[in-house]
Amino acid sequence: MNRRKFLDTTTKSAAGILLVPHFNILKSKPELSDEVIGHCDFKYRIHKAWGNLDRETTPVKNCHEMVMDSKGRLIMVGDDTRNNILIYDKSGKLLDAWGTRFKGGHGLSIWNDGSEDFLFICDTKGSLVKTTTDGKELFSIGHPSAYGAYEKDAPFKPTESAIGPNGDIYLADGYGSNYILQFTKDGEFIRKIGGGRGMEDHQFQTAHGICVDDRGIGNPTLLITSRAANCFKRFTLDGKYIESISLPGAYVCRPVIHNDNLYAGVCWSSEVRFEEGNMETHPIRTSPGSGFVTILNKKNKVVSNPGGTKPKYKRRKLQTMLQQKPIFKHCHDVCIDNDENLYVCQWNANKAYPIKLERV
């Protein structure tokens, strides 16, 4: 039941990305686990083997992010250059695999121009590339010094992108200089958003992810990850800070909007909550190998943490959230289908394929 251009300033290619002609899948997969995780009305049954493939022919290193296209196909990006892109159907069958040059394949966003889906792939080695869903490279963007946004020696390691209502492109330099770079749909540089790395309201501690939050009628905003600060930060589309959404204990990756709710993979959780403003002098002790999924409602209240502790509020203040069971390892992204099932991608998780969580 259903319930649930920019112009290439550095390179421009009409050639398609090399396709990888193998579609091997495991012929039999275990049934769904009897274990149910999550809280309130957001509970899920685990299907760990959903995305498993033949490691000899279709290997993965890190499954970084996943999106669903207009055909209902699930498209994943990773950093194994034998097949950067894997395309699944909802049953877990591999439909296509391509991409052999994204050594830092990390961010994956999808945008439809009204007639066709396009992918935006962030490579942390220093580029953002726009492609068709079958792997034809259209154009790319390189170091921001070409636009006068950075000095030539400034680090640039883009992690995520988002497309605004008018086609503007927002690029998060999460592993580099921690700015958000805004371009027109034709590739003209508009502005640099934020103040780089820091603890001020307009600054970021690892601007790892970004999305356009269109849940406010006629008033879309940017939601930007500040991962090491355990929060999302909301900005206007022209770069003015609005608010922070605190998620104590949760090193969140990119925010994902689905209907009225906000979802995110939690890459790991902290053992203790830091005192605001003291991060530089009081480092956070973290739990390596941990991770879970967190879900917020339209009021930005956490309502469920599949794989994590039940969200608790005291005097309207969210308490530290931790991994409860070792189901996941470094949740890096979550994708939601039309039946509200979740697909979880993990980083540094022993080359694990995506896991499905079936909504119950």
N, C-alpha and C positions, 0 to 999 in steps of 0.2 A: 504494500500500500504506500502511496506517495504521501508522506507526512512532511511527512516532513519534506619626416622624413628627416626622422631627422636626416639631413644630408650627411653623407659620409665625409668627414673632414680628414680622414686619414686613409681610408680604403673604401672602394666601391666595386662590388663584384656582381656580375650577372651569372656567375657559375654557381651551381648547387653544391651543397656540402655532400661529401661522399656518403652514399648509402651503405649500410652494412647488411648484407643479404642473409640474415639468419633469424629464425623465429622459433627456435626450440623452446618448448615449455615442458615442465614436468607433467607426465600423463596423469598422475593421480596426486591429489592433495588431501591432507587430513580434513576431517570435518571441523566445523566451528568448535571452539572451546566452550565448555559449559560455564566457564568463569565470566561473570559480568562485572565490568568496572564503570566508574563514573558515579555521578550523584544527581539527586533530584530527578528531573525529567530527561536528563542527558546521560543515559546509561547505554553501554555497548558490550557486545560479545566479541571476543578477540579471534581474528583469523590470521595467525602469524604467517602461514604459508601461502597467503593469497597471491603475492607477487613473485614467488620463487621461480627462477629460471635455471637453465643449464649453465653452470658457471664456466664450463669449458668454451661455450660458444657465445654466451651473452653475459659476461661478467659485469659487476659493478664494484666501485670502490666506496664512494659515499653517495647515498641517495639524498640529494640536497633539497629539491623542491618539486612540487607537482601541481598541475592545473587541469581543469576539465574544459574541453573545447565545446563548440556549439553542437557537435555530433554526439556528445556524451562520452568521448574517449578521454582517458586519463593519461596525461603527458608528463613524464618525469625527466628532470635534468640531473646529471651527475658529472663526475670528473674523471671517469674512465674513458680515454680517447678511442677505445675500440667501439664504443657506442654511448656517446654523451646523452642522447635522447632515447628513451624507451616509451612506446605508446601502447597502453593496455586497453582492453575493453573492461567492462565492470566485473566480468567473471574472473579476471586475472590472466586472460589469454593475451600474449604478446602479438600486436598487430603490425608494428614497424619498429625499426631501430636505425638511427643515423647519428652522424656527428663524430668527427675524428680529430678536432683541433682545439677543443675547449679544455685546456689542461687545468683550468680553474673554474670549470662549469659549476656555477653556484646559484644564481638567481634566475627564476623563470616566471615571466608574467605573460598574460595573454590579453589581446585586444582585438575587437571586431570592429571593422570600419563600416559596418552595415551590410556587408555582403561576404566578407571573408575573415577568417581568423588569422592573426599574426602573432608570432612569438617574439619576446624580447629576452635575450639570454645574457646574463651578466657573467663575465669571466673575470675572476679576481686577479688574473694576470694583467688586466688593464684594458678591457674593452666591453662595450655593450653592443650586441649584434641583433638586428631585426631579421627574422626569417619567416618563410611560409611554414606551415605545419608539416610539410613533407621535406623540409631541409634546404630549400633554396635561399641562399643568403642575399638579402636585398641591400642593406647598408649597415655601417657600424660607426661607432664613435670611439675615439681613443682618449689620450691624455688631455685634461681640461686646459692645459697651458696653450693649446691651439686656439682656444676661445678667449684667452686672457683671464680665465677664472683662477688659475693656479700658476705659481712659479714652475719652471721646468723641472726642478728637483723635488717638488712636493710629491709625497706618496699618493698613488691613485690605485685603489683596489676595490672596484665597485662590487657591491653585493646584491643589490636589488633595484628594481625600477617599478614605476606605476604610471598609468596614463590617466590624465585628467579628462573632464567632460568635453573639453574643446580640442582634445588631442595632444595637449602639452605633455611633455615627458619629464618625469621627476626621477632622478638617478641618485641612489644612496651610495655614498663612498664609505661604506661601513668599516672596511679593513684598511682604509687609507687615511685621508685627512678629516673624515667625519663631517662632511658637508653634504647637503642635498643640492644637486645641480638641476636647475629647471631650464628646459628648452621648449621652443615651439615645435609643433608637429613637423615643420620644415627644417628643423635642425638649427635654428638661430638661438644662440645663448641668451637667456633672459636674466637670470640672477642666481646667486649662491645663497642658499637658505641655511640659517643657523650660524653658530659661532665656533664651529670646530669642536675639538674634544674639550670637555670640561663639565662642571657640575651646575652651571647656571641654567636658568630655565630654557634659554635658547641654544644650549649646547648639548652634546651627546657623549655618552660613554658607550661607544660601539653602535653607530647608526646602522644596524644590521638589516633592517627591513622597513618597508614603506608600503602603504596602500592608500587609496582614496576612499574615504568613508562617506558614502552617499545616503546614509540612513536618515540624515536630517533633510527634510523636504525643502528642495531649492537651495540648500546650503551645504554643499559638499566640503569636506575638510581633508587634510592630510593626517594620517596617523603614522608616526615614525618611531621605530624601536630605539630605545636607549638600553641596550641589553645589560651591561654591567651595572646600570643603575636600577635594574629591575622595574622598568616602567615603559609605557608608551607615552609619547608626547604628541599633542594635537596642535597643528598649525593651520592657518588659513592657506588657501591655494597660492597666495602671493607672499607667503613666508612669515607671517606674524604668529608668535607663540600664543596659544590659548590656554592650555591646561596640561597637566600630567596625570596619567592613570597609574597609580602605584600598584605593583604586584610583588610585594615583599617575598624574597626567597626564590623568585622565578626568573631565571635568565632567559627571557623570551626571545624568540626569533621573530619572523615577520607576522604582522597582524593580517588576518583573513576575514573578510566580511561575507556572511551568508545570511540572507534574510535579515532578521533583526539582531542577529548575534555576531559576536566577535570571537574568533578561534585563533589559537597560536600553539605552536610547539614550544615546549620548554626544554632548552638544550641541557641544562642541569640546574640543580637547586642548591641553595646555600644552607649551611648548618646553623648559621646565626644571622640575624638581621643586622645590617650596618646602621649606624647612626647617620642620618641625613647630613651631608656636608662634610663628613669625616672620612670619605672613601680613600683619599690619597694617603692619609696617615694611619688609617686602621683598615688594612686589607681584609677582604671577606674570605672566610674559610668556605670552600665549596666541597661538594660531594662529586668527585669524578665518576663518570659512568652513569650518572642518574639522568632523569628526564621524565616528563609526562606531558599531557595535553591540558591546556586550560581553556575554559569557555566562559565568556562574559555576555550578559544580556544587554539590551539597548540602553540600560541605565548605567552601564559599565561596572556592574556588580558581578563578581565571579560566582557562577552557579554550579560549576562542575569541574573536576580535575581528574579525568580518566588516567589512572596510574599514579595519581598523587593523593595527598591528604584532602579530606573534605574541607572546602573553604569555610573559614570561621571569621565572623566579624565581632569586634568588641567596641562598643560605643561608635558604631558605624565605621570602624577602622579595620581593614583587612589584616589578618594575622599571617605570619610567615607560612608559606606553602612549601611542602617538601614532597619528594618521591615517597610513595607508600609501599609499592611493590616493584621489584626489579623486572618489570615487563619490558620497558623501553630503555634504550641507551642513547642519550643525546638526541632527543626529538628535534628535528630541524625544520619541519614544515608539516602542515596538515591541509588536506584537500577535502572538500565536502561535495558529495554528489546530490542529485535531485531527490533521493530518498533519505537524505541526511545521514548516510553512512560516512565514516571518516577514513581517510587513507593517510597513514603516517610515514613520513620519510625520516631517516635517522643518519646522523653523521658519526663517523668513527665508531661504528657499531659492528665490527667484524664483517664488513662487506654485506650487510643485511639488505635484502630487498624490501620494498614497501610492505607495510602491514595494514590490513583492513580491520576497521572496527565497525561492526554491524549494529545499527541503532535498534534498540529493543524497547 
